[in-house]
Structure formats: C-alpha cells, structure tokens
Amino acid sequence: MPRVAVIGSGFAGLSAACFLARDGFDVTVFEKNARAGGRASVFEADGFTFDMGPSWYWMPDVFEQFFGQFGKKTSDYYTLGRLDPSYRIVYAAGDVLDIPAGTEALYRMFERLEPGSSRQLQRFLEEGKFKYDIGMRDLVYQPGLSVRELLRTDVIRNTFRLHVFQSISAYIRKFFRDPRLVQLLEFPVLFLGASPEKIPALYSLMNYADMALGTWYPQGGMYRIIEGITALARTLDVRFVFNSPVEKLALDGAEATGVVVDGVFHPFDYIVAGADYHHVEQHLLPASHRQYSEVYWQKRVLAPSSLIYFLGIGKKLHGLLHHTLFFDEDFRRHAAEIYDHPRWPSAPQFYVSCPSQTDPTTAPAGCENLFILIPVAPGLTDTTAIREQYLHRVLTRLEQLTGQSVREHIVYQRSYAHQDFIQDYNAFKGNAYGLANTLLQTANLKPSMRNKKVRNLFYTGQLTVPGPGVPPALISGQVAARELIKTHQEFVH
C-alpha cells in the first residue's frame, strides 16, 4: 500500500488520515504534542476539564456528513444536544439579549426589538440558506487550484445573489436598523480576519448556520469530537506517533522521500502537512523547494489570535449561559485594533464559555468552568504583565455587568496567548484562526493545497482552502485526501 505521512493531528489532519486510510493507503500521523487534536486540545486540572480551542459547535450537517462517509453517525461517538438559548449577549448592565433556538422564536424577538424586522429576518435567512447551500455544499469542496473552479454556470449565474462584492456590514444594514440586531448579525464574522466592512456578504451564510441550524454541544466537551475521529481513524488502521515533531522533509529532486523525526528518517510515498503551513514551508523545506517567500507570508492577512483564560471558580455563578458575549464596549474600535492598526486593544469585547452551565462533568460540584477569550491581533508582543492586566480588566467588567464577585473565588487559573500558540502549534505570528477570509484570500487566492515544487506534498488546514473553523477543517482534510488520491491514480495509470 502507498505510505502516507500526515503531519499534525488537528481536525484537518485527522480528516485527511481517515479518508486516505479508507481508500487503501497506509497512514501514519506524526503529532508534535502528547495527544491528538491540535488547537482542539484539552487539559484537566483540579477537577476541571478545559477545552483549549474550539467551543462553538455549528454546522452539525458537516459533522454528520463526515462520519456518514464511513458508515457512522455522530451519535456513535458522542451525545449532541442543542442549546436553548443558543447564547447570550450582554450590551450593558441590565441590557441582555438571549438568542433563542428556532426561527419562530427568533422572529418574535426581532419583531419586539424592531417592528417589521421579523419579515426582514425571514428574507435575510432565506438568502443565507441559498448561500449556504452553494457555499458549504459545493464551493468549499473545491481544492482552490484553478480559477476555473469558480467559472461554473451555477456560480456565474448567481454571482449577484451570493453578494460576493458587497460587504456584510452594508448588507446587514439593508435589512435592519436596531444597533443590537446589527451587532448580533455581525458577530459571527469577527473571527474571519477582517472588519465587517471588508468581509463579503457571502458570509451571511454563517448567520443562517447560527440561527437556522443552531448552536449545539457534545456532552463531555468539544474534545469528544477529536476522540471520536481518532477512534474512527484507528478502526481504519491509522497509526499515531505522539510527542514526535517532524524536523524536516527528506527530498530527492522534486519528490519528498519521507520525514525526519528525532534525527531518524522514515520513508513515505506521500506527505500531507496538517501542521502550520508557514512552519512547514519555511522550516521543514529548503529554500529551493518553497512555493512562497517570507515576504509573501508577511503580506498575508491573518485572522485574529486570542488571549484566553482558563478559570476554575469555586462557586456557582449567575448571569452567564453556556456561551455569553460581552458587547459593552465599542465593536468598531476593537475591530480596528485587530485588523487596521494592530495593537493590544484599549477596551476589548470578550467572550465567556461556561460549559458547566450545561455539563456538570466539566467542573467539581458547586463550581464553574470559565473559558474567557479576547480576540486580539496576531504578531503582538505577549508578556505575563499584559496577560495579568487584561485579566484584571475583564474580571472587573464581568463582575460589574453580572453583579457578583468572581476573582476572589478563583481556585484555578491559566492563561494562553501568542507565545503558547507558537510553542504548541508553531502558529505563524501566534495566530489562532488561520488566514483571513477576505475576498483577495479566497479559493485559489489562498496558499495552494499542492506544492508545485514537491509533487507528492499536500497541505491541509486553516491556512489553505477552505479556511478557518472546525467544519472547514474537516472539509479541508477530505479535499486534500481527494487530491492526493487523484494524483496517485494518475501516477499508477
């Protein structure tokens, strides 16, 4: 069987490994860290279980489709429940909006805040569904290797209905005036790598995913998904080698012959790089075999990094749901300090995940598990003093807005930011979410899934197509595997 090395065991690497093994390849996954998952890792401390990365389970159809291609269902690996309310938004003390599950309840909420807006929301979601159907069930499965992929009849015919050349900020304001509703609809694109004024309105498909398809939670935490995919991979005879960072790719002319780990050469016929694309290019390949220069990488627009706090609280809290967004500060200023003038934010918005509100297994009895995230610009200088400063500021606002003491009840504390992303995942500039989904970094304008100078090297993950997020990562692995299989079949015949 052809031998394939997969570098990295994040969602994209695991996905690629499963599809390749299913189709008869001998697959070995090399993982830098002690367990599978990449950014979707987990750790336990003092009775608390903290998901370290993704905390939102959106687009459940993508997960079902993934497992379905192996004759499985998500329920074979984890128990999924829909959150209702989906999440809470705190605009100010006493100004709180709970976002209900189900469109009928959403229509009533919108109508209450802005008379006449329920009909507008219905039209807005219908257009979002149209984009979702074309985008998530077709375009994202393209490898981004040629502009011809976008020149299909259905895409050309529907170019204006997809609103590719209109910003999502302007698009939302065509439908709604109430600033709370506008901010609610703009929030899903915050992590795509640009302000809403620069993100194409195509991405209103994410509003459809949010409001129509719902927010879900796998009982036991997001790492249950990783455990499920890893279990699936093992049934397909995928081998895992942990605590084994790949040091370099061995080459013979225009072909990779294997990987070097701990100074030992391991021969392979193909390589799929699910690790950070920039790291693989700039550190595992010689300059002669790199597709992109360091100048190219420095000009890429990245999605944000994150300053994260994992807190164990020794009492129960009120005023929080499983997901709570704090929008009490100026959204535009924070976005500008991430994307336009990168700096540590002056008054950041922040997000709190409190999974113990839904899942008591994530914290000891009578305690709460808090994951606090501040989106920040990549490439910033990250120090202990800065982390302490922002924790103090965030906790002060959290206490004021929810009317309770928090900091004096902290029984466990850990922070995570740029330097950790670099150390643990070799993340370019300490990014958390990969490459920005701007119009000029879409489809074939992203770093290529194939290395033109090394014919048997393929890339997958958030710095190539289709982009950041867990569902896109699963799809990226599938597409990379498909391209490798196609290449192998061409070689054999």
C-alpha positions in Angstrom: 0.0 0.0 0.0 1.2 3.5 -0.7 2.6 5.0 2.6 1.4 8.5 3.7 2.7 10.6 6.5 0.3 13.1 7.9 1.9 15.9 9.9 -0.3 17.1 12.7 -3.5 15.7 14.2 -5.8 18.6 14.2 -9.3 18.3 12.6 -7.8 18.7 9.1 -5.0 16.1 9.6 -7.4 13.6 11.2 -9.9 14.0 8.4 -7.3 13.5 5.7 -5.9 10.5 7.5 -9.4 8.8 7.7 -10.2 9.4 4.0 -6.8 8.1 2.9 -6.9 5.0 5.1 -10.4 4.2 3.9 -9.2 4.3 0.3 -6.3 1.8 0.9 -3.4 4.0 1.9 -1.0 3.1 4.8 -1.3 6.2 7.0 0.9 7.4 9.9 0.1 10.6 11.8 3.0 12.4 13.4 1.9 14.7 16.2 4.2 17.2 18.0 2.2 17.0 21.2 1.2 14.3 23.6 -2.4 13.8 22.3 -4.4 14.3 19.2 -6.4 17.5 18.4 -4.0 20.3 17.6 -5.7 23.5 18.6 -8.7 21.5 19.7 -6.8 20.0 22.7 -8.0 19.6 26.3 -6.5 19.5 29.7 -7.6 18.6 33.2 -6.6 20.4 36.4 -8.0 20.3 40.0 -11.2 18.5 38.9 -11.9 20.9 35.9 -11.8 19.8 32.3 -11.0 22.7 29.9 -11.4 22.5 26.1 -8.5 24.6 24.9 -9.7 25.6 21.4 -13.0 25.5 19.6 -16.0 25.9 21.8 -18.8 26.5 19.3 -20.5 23.6 17.6 -22.1 25.0 14.4 -23.0 23.4 11.1 -24.0 20.0 12.5 -24.7 18.7 9.0 -20.9 18.9 8.2 -20.1 16.6 11.1 -22.9 14.2 10.1 -21.7 14.1 6.5 -18.1 13.4 7.6 -19.0 10.4 9.8 -21.6 9.3 7.3 -19.0 8.7 4.7 -17.6 6.0 6.9 -21.0 4.4 7.6 -21.1 6.1 11.0 -23.1 8.8 12.8 -22.0 11.4 15.3 -24.2 9.6 17.9 -21.8 6.6 17.6 -19.1 8.7 19.2 -20.8 11.5 21.3 -24.1 12.7 22.5 -25.2 16.0 21.0 -27.7 18.5 22.4 -29.0 21.8 21.0 -28.5 24.8 23.3 -31.6 26.9 24.0 -31.0 29.8 24.3 -28.2 29.5 21.8 -26.2 32.2 23.6 -26.5 35.4 25.5 -25.3 38.9 24.5 -24.6 41.5 27.2 -24.8 45.0 25.8 -24.7 46.8 29.2 -25.7 46.2 32.8 -29.3 45.3 32.6 -29.3 45.2 28.8 -29.2 41.5 28.0 -30.4 39.6 25.0 -30.8 35.8 25.0 -30.8 34.4 21.4 -33.4 31.6 21.3 -33.1 28.4 19.4 -35.6 28.1 16.5 -36.6 30.6 13.8 -40.1 31.3 15.1 -38.8 32.4 18.5 -36.2 34.5 16.7 -38.8 36.2 14.5 -40.7 37.2 17.7 -37.5 38.5 19.3 -36.6 40.6 16.3 -40.1 42.0 16.0 -40.1 43.0 19.6 -36.8 45.0 19.1 -37.6 46.4 15.7 -41.2 46.3 14.5 -41.4 44.8 11.0 -38.0 43.2 11.3 -39.4 39.6 11.5 -40.2 39.7 7.8 -36.8 41.1 7.1 -35.2 38.3 9.1 -37.1 35.7 7.2 -35.9 37.1 3.9 -32.3 37.5 5.3 -32.2 33.9 6.4 -33.7 32.6 3.1 -30.8 34.4 1.2 -28.4 33.0 3.8 -29.7 29.5 3.1 -29.2 29.9 -0.6 -25.5 30.9 0.0 -25.1 28.1 2.5 -26.3 25.5 0.0 -24.0 26.7 -2.7 -21.1 27.6 -0.5 -20.9 24.9 2.2 -22.2 22.0 0.0 -20.2 22.9 -3.2 -17.7 25.7 -3.3 -15.8 24.7 -0.1 -15.2 21.2 -1.5 -13.1 22.7 -4.4 -9.3 22.5 -4.0 -8.6 26.1 -5.0 -6.1 25.1 -7.6 -7.6 26.9 -10.6 -9.9 29.9 -11.2 -11.9 27.6 -13.4 -13.4 26.1 -10.3 -15.3 29.4 -9.9 -16.4 29.7 -13.5 -19.1 27.2 -13.3 -22.6 28.0 -14.6 -24.4 28.0 -11.2 -21.8 30.3 -9.6 -21.7 32.8 -12.5 -25.4 32.8 -12.8 -25.8 33.5 -9.1 -22.9 35.9 -8.6 -25.1 38.8 -7.5 -27.3 36.6 -5.3 -24.2 35.5 -3.5 -23.3 39.1 -2.7 -19.6 38.5 -3.2 -18.8 42.1 -4.0 -20.8 43.7 -1.2 -19.6 43.9 2.4 -21.6 42.1 5.1 -21.8 45.3 7.1 -23.6 47.2 4.3 -25.7 44.1 3.5 -27.0 43.7 7.1 -27.9 47.4 7.3 -30.2 47.0 4.2 -32.4 44.8 6.4 -32.1 46.1 10.0 -31.6 49.4 11.9 -31.6 48.5 15.5 -27.9 48.6 16.6 -28.3 45.5 18.9 -29.6 43.4 15.9 -26.9 44.7 13.6 -24.2 43.8 16.2 -25.8 40.4 16.7 -25.6 39.7 13.0 -22.1 41.0 12.6 -20.5 39.0 15.4 -20.1 35.6 13.5 -17.7 37.2 11.1 -15.5 38.7 13.8 -13.0 35.8 13.6 -12.8 35.6 9.8 -9.9 38.1 9.6 -11.3 41.5 8.8 -13.9 44.0 10.0 -17.4 43.5 8.7 -16.9 46.4 6.2 -14.3 44.2 4.5 -15.9 40.7 4.7 -18.0 39.7 1.7 -21.8 39.4 2.3 -21.4 35.9 1.1 -20.7 35.1 4.7 -24.2 35.8 5.8 -24.3 32.0 5.3 -22.8 31.9 8.8 -25.9 33.8 10.2 -28.0 31.0 8.6 -25.8 28.4 10.2 -26.1 30.2 13.6 -29.9 30.9 13.6 -31.4 28.2 11.5 -29.1 25.2 12.1 -28.4 26.1 15.7 -25.7 26.0 18.4 -25.0 22.5 19.8 -22.8 20.9 22.4 -21.3 17.4 22.6 -21.8 16.2 26.1 -18.4 15.9 27.8 -16.9 18.8 25.8 -15.6 19.6 22.3 -12.7 17.1 22.7 -15.2 14.3 22.4 -15.3 15.1 18.7 -11.5 14.6 18.5 -11.8 11.4 20.4 -14.5 10.2 18.0 -12.5 10.9 14.9 -9.4 9.4 16.4 -11.3 6.2 17.3 -12.6 6.1 13.7 -9.1 6.5 12.4 -7.8 3.6 14.5 -10.5 1.3 13.1 -9.2 2.2 9.7 -5.7 1.2 10.9 -4.2 4.7 11.0 -1.1 4.8 13.3 -0.4 7.6 15.6 3.1 8.7 16.8 2.8 11.3 19.6 5.5 13.6 21.1 7.2 13.5 17.7 7.6 16.8 15.9 8.8 16.5 12.3 12.2 18.1 12.0 12.4 18.2 8.2 11.2 16.7 5.0 13.6 14.5 3.1 13.8 15.2 -0.6 15.1 13.7 -3.8 14.8 16.2 -6.5 11.1 17.2 -6.9 9.9 14.4 -4.6 9.7 14.0 -0.9 11.0 10.7 0.2 10.0 10.8 3.9 10.2 12.7 7.2 12.9 13.1 9.8 11.8 12.7 13.4 14.3 12.8 16.3 17.0 12.5 13.7 15.6 9.3 12.3 14.5 9.1 8.6 11.0 7.5 8.0 10.3 6.7 4.3 6.9 7.7 2.8 5.4 7.9 -0.7 3.2 11.0 0.1 3.1 13.7 2.8 0.1 15.7 3.9 1.1 18.7 6.0 -1.7 19.4 8.5 0.7 21.5 10.6 1.0 25.2 10.2 1.6 25.9 6.5 4.2 28.7 7.1 6.1 26.5 9.5 6.2 23.6 7.0 7.3 25.8 4.2 9.9 28.0 6.0 11.3 25.4 8.4 10.9 21.9 7.1 11.7 22.6 3.4 14.9 24.0 1.9 14.5 27.4 0.2 14.8 25.8 -3.2 11.5 23.8 -2.6 9.4 26.5 -1.0 6.4 27.9 -3.0 6.3 31.2 -1.1 8.9 33.5 0.2 8.9 35.0 3.7 7.9 38.3 2.0 4.8 36.6 0.7 3.9 35.4 4.2 4.4 38.7 5.8 1.9 40.2 3.4 -0.8 37.7 4.2 -3.8 39.0 6.2 -4.3 36.7 9.2 -7.4 36.0 11.3 -7.0 37.0 14.9 -5.1 35.5 17.7 -6.6 35.1 21.1 -5.8 35.9 24.7 -7.5 33.1 26.7 -8.0 32.5 30.4 -9.0 29.1 31.8 -10.5 29.7 35.2 -11.9 27.4 37.8 -14.4 29.2 40.1 -15.1 27.8 43.5 -18.8 28.7 43.5 -21.8 28.8 41.1 -22.3 32.0 39.1 -25.4 33.7 37.7 -25.8 35.9 34.7 -24.0 33.5 32.4 -25.2 30.9 29.8 -23.0 28.3 28.2 -22.0 31.0 25.7 -22.1 34.7 26.7 -20.8 37.5 24.5 -19.9 40.9 26.2 -20.5 43.7 23.7 -20.5 46.5 26.2 -17.5 48.3 24.5 -17.1 49.8 21.1 -17.1 47.0 18.5 -15.6 49.2 15.7 -12.7 50.3 17.8 -11.9 46.8 18.9 -12.1 45.5 15.3 -9.8 48.4 14.1 -7.2 47.4 16.8 -7.2 43.9 15.5 -7.2 44.4 11.7 -6.4 48.0 10.8 -3.9 49.2 13.4 -2.8 46.1 15.2 -2.2 46.7 18.9 -3.3 45.4 22.2 -7.0 46.6 22.5 -7.9 49.6 24.6 -11.4 48.3 25.5 -11.9 44.9 24.1 -15.1 43.0 23.7 -14.8 39.4 25.1 -16.5 36.0 25.1 -17.1 33.7 28.0 -17.8 30.0 27.7 -19.2 28.4 30.8 -19.7 24.7 29.9 -20.5 23.8 33.5 -23.8 25.6 33.0 -24.7 22.7 30.6 -22.4 19.9 31.5 -21.6 19.3 35.2 -18.8 16.9 34.3 -16.5 19.8 33.4 -16.2 21.2 36.9 -16.3 19.9 40.5 -19.7 20.1 42.3 -20.7 23.6 43.2 -18.0 25.1 40.9 -17.9 26.7 37.4 -15.6 26.2 34.5 -14.9 29.5 32.7 -13.1 30.0 29.3 -12.6 33.7 28.7 -11.4 34.8 25.2 -10.4 38.2 23.9 -9.8 38.3 20.1 -6.5 40.2 19.5 -4.2 41.0 16.6 -1.6 38.3 15.7 2.1 39.2 16.0 1.8 41.2 19.2 4.4 41.1 22.0 2.9 38.8 24.6 4.1 39.2 28.2 3.0 37.9 31.6 2.3 41.6 32.7 0.0 42.1 29.7 -1.9 38.9 30.5 -2.4 39.9 34.1 -3.5 43.4 33.1 -6.2 42.2 30.8 -7.4 39.5 33.2 -8.0 42.2 35.8 -9.9 44.4 33.3 -12.1 41.6 32.1 -12.9 40.4 35.5 -13.8 43.9 36.7 -16.3 44.2 33.8 -17.6 40.7 34.3 -18.3 41.4 38.0 -19.9 44.8 37.2 -22.1 43.5 34.4 -23.3 40.4 36.2 -23.5 41.9 39.7 -21.4 39.3 41.6 -17.9 38.7 42.9 -15.7 36.4 40.8 -12.0 36.9 41.2 -11.9 36.1 44.9 -13.4 32.7 44.1 -10.8 31.7 41.6 -9.4 28.3 42.6 -7.6 27.5 39.3 -6.1 29.9 36.7 -4.1 29.6 33.5 -3.6 32.0 30.6 -2.9 31.2 26.9 -1.8 33.6 24.1 0.6 34.2 21.2 3.7 32.6 22.7 1.7 29.5 23.6 0.2 29.1 20.1 3.8 29.4 18.7 5.3 26.9 21.2 2.5 24.3 21.0 1.4 24.6 17.3 4.2 26.5 15.5 1.5 29.0 14.7 2.6 31.8 12.3 2.6 35.1 14.3 0.8 33.3 17.1 -2.4 33.2 15.1 -5.4 31.2 16.5 -7.7 31.1 13.5 -5.5 30.9 10.4 -5.8 33.0 7.3 -8.4 35.8 6.9 -11.3 35.1 4.6 -11.1 38.3 2.7 -12.1 38.5 -1.0 -8.4 38.5 -2.0 -7.6 35.5 0.1 -10.5 33.3 -1.1 -10.4 30.0 -3.1 -7.4 29.9 -5.5 -6.0 33.1 -3.9 -5.2 31.2 -0.7 -1.9 29.4 -0.3 -2.1 26.3 -2.5 -3.1 22.9 -1.3 -0.4 21.4 -3.5 3.3 22.2 -3.6 4.3 22.7 -7.2 7.9 22.1 -6.4 7.4 18.9 -4.5 4.9 16.8 -6.4 3.9 14.4 -3.6 3.5 17.1 -0.9 0.0 18.4 0.0 -1.3 20.9 2.6 -4.5 21.0 4.6 -5.8 23.1 7.4 -6.7 26.7 8.2 -4.0 28.4 6.1 -5.2 26.9 2.9 -8.7 26.1 1.5 -11.4 26.5 2.5 -10.3 28.4 5.6 -10.7 28.7 9.4 -13.2 26.9 11.6 -13.8 23.3 12.6 -16.3 22.4 9.7 -14.0 23.9 7.1 -11.0 22.0 8.6 -12.9 18.7 8.3 -13.6 19.6 4.7 -10.0 20.7 4.0 -8.8 17.2 5.1 -11.2 15.5 2.8 -10.3 17.7 -0.2 -6.5 17.2 0.4 -7.0 13.4 0.6 -9.1 13.5 -2.6 -6.3 15.5 -4.4 -3.7 13.0 -3.2 -5.7 10.0 -4.3 -6.2 11.6 -7.8 -2.5 12.2 -8.1 -1.7 8.6 -7.1 -4.2 7.2 -9.6 -2.7 9.3 -12.4 0.8 8.1 -11.5 -0.3 4.5 -11.4 -2.0 4.7 -14.7 
